[in-house]
């Protein structure tokens, strides 16, 4: 997905290092909760790959409502961490 690649490129730019650090801190904070769904998500690139996969994911009747809810929770859990929600916060 072009949008995720654009975000990766944006975060790779040294000019936006503070935002990448905010994502890194938010992810590290989220991982302290020992939620098993975060086990494969160790880096910001892993997180962005998860976002990319989530954007392509198509729910199915076999997956059930819990699968949809879980993906939404993982997606927003990191973005809701204080450092990600306000990158200028130290």
Rosetta blueprint (number, residue, H / E / L):
1 X L
2 X H
3 X H
4 X H
5 X H
6 X H
7 X H
8 X H
9 X H
10 X H
11 X H
12 X H
13 X L
14 X H
15 X H
16 X H
17 X H
18 X H
19 X H
20 X H
21 X H
22 X H
23 X H
24 X H
25 X H
26 X H
27 X H
28 X H
29 X H
30 X H
31 X H
32 X L
33 X L
34 X L
35 X L
36 X H
37 X H
38 X H
39 X L
40 X L
41 X L
42 X L
43 X L
44 X H
45 X H
46 X H
47 X H
48 X H
49 X H
50 X H
51 X H
52 X H
53 X H
54 X H
55 X H
56 X H
57 X L
58 X L
59 X L
60 X L
61 X L
62 X L
63 X L
64 X H
65 X H
66 X H
67 X H
68 X H
69 X H
70 X H
71 X H
72 X H
73 X H
74 X H
75 X H
76 X H
77 X H
78 X H
79 X H
80 X L
81 X L
82 X H
83 X H
84 X H
85 X H
86 X L
87 X L
88 X L
89 X L
90 X L
